[in-house]
Every structure is written in structure tokens, then in C-alpha cells.
């Protein structure tokens, strides 16, 4: 493990990957998605400002609670160029995401409860099961394997 001096202003992609714990391939992906930025040296090597560590930490923490990268990117766009997420920024972002996260938790709890009921009844009926075919939506389409033939869940 190499040690990057605390006063180093720029990091190579390897140093950023080591310090952040995020693979270099993911960092390149983040950069292609516009989530992080680098400058290129005359040899076309990436150099990341040290503050990118905090942006990567923000991205990973947001992903860990289930926020999609596209939504993370929208929030990061509110940061001024070169600024890093602060505690206040994280609080504002989490306030924005609270409603969506609560709705996701409620959906998961409903699915858990339905799954428990499904296992408990043992019917596994595609016509009646609230998990596999809520409200018998597939019955409205007529006979046939609609889930298999359409390639997408109903």
C-alpha cells in the first residue's frame, strides 16, 4: 500500500482507487457518466484533484442506500465546479431522497409480507397469486405465457 502525502493536490487513478476503495474501472465509468472529473497530463494520464475523494465517498454512500447513479449525478450537478460535498450538502440530498427511500422501504415490506403469505399458503397459483400476478393482470391478456413471450414482467 503506497502512501499519498496529505498535501498532494492531485491523484493518479491508481491512487484514487486505492484511497477510495473503488476500482479504477468504476472511477473511469463515473467519469464517463460525468460524476467526477479529471484533467489529462501531456502523456494523456488522468489526474484527479484530491477533493474527488470526497465526491467518490458521496457517490458510494448514496449508492449504498439505493440511490441510482443518474439521480446522484443530478444532485452533484448542484455543486459548483471544483466544490466538494459538505455535511450540509449531504443533509440536503438526504432530505430530497427521504420520501423516495421511505416509499421503497414500504414497497419492500409489502413484498416481504406477500412473499411470506405466498410461502405460507403454498398455492403458487399464477392466476391468484398476488406476487406473481397482482390483480390477475395477465388474465386480461388472454391465454398464453405472456411473461415469457413478452420478455418483460407484466
QUICOR-V294110 format. One record per residue. N is the residue number from 1. PSI is psi in whole degrees, -180 to 180 (NA if undefined). Layout:
{{N PSI} {N PSI}}
This chain:
{{1 120} {2 153} {3 127} {4 124} {5 146} {6 -27} {7 10} {8 127} {9 -29} {10 150} {11 146} {12 170} {13 -35} {14 -42} {15 -41} {16 -42} {17 -44} {18 -46} {19 -36} {20 -20} {21 13} {22 129} {23 149} {24 -36} {25 -39} {26 -38} {27 -42} {28 -39} {29 -47} {30 -40} {31 -43} {32 -32} {33 -4} {34 15} {35 -33} {36 163} {37 152} {38 167} {39 161} {40 139} {41 175} {42 -23} {43 12} {44 27} {45 146} {46 142} {47 126} {48 137} {49 147} {50 -32} {51 -14} {52 -27} {53 -43} {54 -36} {55 -44} {56 -41} {57 -41} {58 -44} {59 -49} {60 -41} {61 -40} {62 -43} {63 -39} {64 -24} {65 8} {66 14} {67 127} {68 150} {69 -37} {70 -41} {71 -39} {72 -44} {73 -40} {74 -42} {75 -42} {76 -26} {77 -18} {78 -16} {79 137} {80 152} {81 127} {82 -7} {83 157} {84 154} {85 130} {86 176} {87 -42} {88 -39} {89 -44} {90 -41} {91 -44} {92 -43} {93 -45} {94 -33} {95 -41} {96 -36} {97 -11} {98 -47} {99 -45} {100 -42} {101 -42} {102 -40} {103 -40} {104 -41} {105 -44} {106 -44} {107 -44} {108 -40} {109 -41} {110 -44} {111 -42} {112 -46} {113 -42} {114 -39} {115 -42} {116 -45} {117 -40} {118 -46} {119 -37} {120 -38} {121 -33} {122 7} {123 -44} {124 34} {125 123} {126 -21} {127 -34} {128 -21} {129 126} {130 -20} {131 -49} {132 -36} {133 72} {134 129} {135 18} {136 42} {137 -34} {138 -30} {139 -30} {140 -21} {141 -2} {142 -171} {143 160} {144 164} {145 73} {146 -37} {147 -37} {148 -41} {149 -29} {150 -23} {151 -5} {152 147} {153 147} {154 NA}}
